């Protein structure tokens, strides 16, 4: 019986399968995601073409289709037009049928035309790489020749790896469960602080907050193995990083916010809003505890507090929304927190306003926060005056 060119112990086949699938993960996160979809880095033709070739063999995915679908996901995130949001389609649907959702959207000519610009369109892409079945069939033959019958199992693992981990776990679980560093407008979460198994894509909230960053880790304890590979390519002259997550710079507080302060606040708006939430968390908890004790028995403190601080309604039922209305109506402090949060977010949302108008709004916001009588708001206003470019 033919046992392949490589006769390995059982654990050797496991190592081979993990190594092959890890190369595929690296190709997806570095080439398809960070390079093609978001232009966060430039790649030399050598690694760029290797990744295209490898993905053709191991996934059959077409670069233009993947990039277009992912860009649409960002543009329409958590809406009915999002190709794979668990918020609108359900977690089970995206987790277990993510590949089917991808294939369905790949047939949408409008999506490809609108979001597929700038992707490879050479002879190989038009005549070879578009034939998905051919690529994965060649991979099957290679696995069988190299490892014999066990090669079929290795090939099967390769075929399900991306559909489950990328299309299922990242697109599904990372928009449903985990922790958040940044209060961005969608439901993205960081699944784990160590991005190894899925190439760094575990840090999904970081990515959605700064989509054009080539580096997905943001905190000192987070690790992005995809970024490690990119830095290695950069040291070899095979890649050039264009953008990374901007780090806030705090200086001595200015007496009055100026245009530089405004620019820094807008640039670091996710950090600003996240710190706003953290600064007022204890105040909201205390106020909601009082409201629950005095008037609203059965108050869902956690859900209402999350809305007060972030305005996120997607997880609230009708009863919880009514609790929000009652709680805010009974607490002047909560009403102030909500109003100030909405006005702060409006500063960077008003794209039609001039810089001078936005600066006047920021200055007015800081003045009112300092005069609010709420110690936490006053402390946060002081922090705002410390942001610098």
Buried (B, 14 or more C-beta within 10 A) or exposed (E): EEEBEBEBEEEEBEEBBEEBBBBBBBBBBBBBBBBBBBBBBBBBEEBBBBBBBBBBBBBBBBBBBBBBBBBBBBEBBBEEEBBBBBBBBEBEBBBBBBBBBBBEBBEBEEBBEEBBEEBBEEEBBEEBBBEBEBBBBEBBEBBBEBBBEBBEEBBEBBBEBBBBBBBBBBBBBBBBEBEBBBBBBBBBBBBBBBBBBBBBBBBBBBBBBBBBBBBBBBEEEBBBBBBBBBBEBBEEEBBEBBBBBBEBEEEEBBEEBBEBBBBBBBBBBBBBBBBBBEBBBEBBEEBBEBBBEEEBEEBBBEBBBBBBBBBBEEEBEEEBBEBBEBBBEBBEBBBBBBEBBEBBBEBBEEEEBEEEEBBBBBBEBBEBBBEBEBEBBBEBBEBBBBBBB
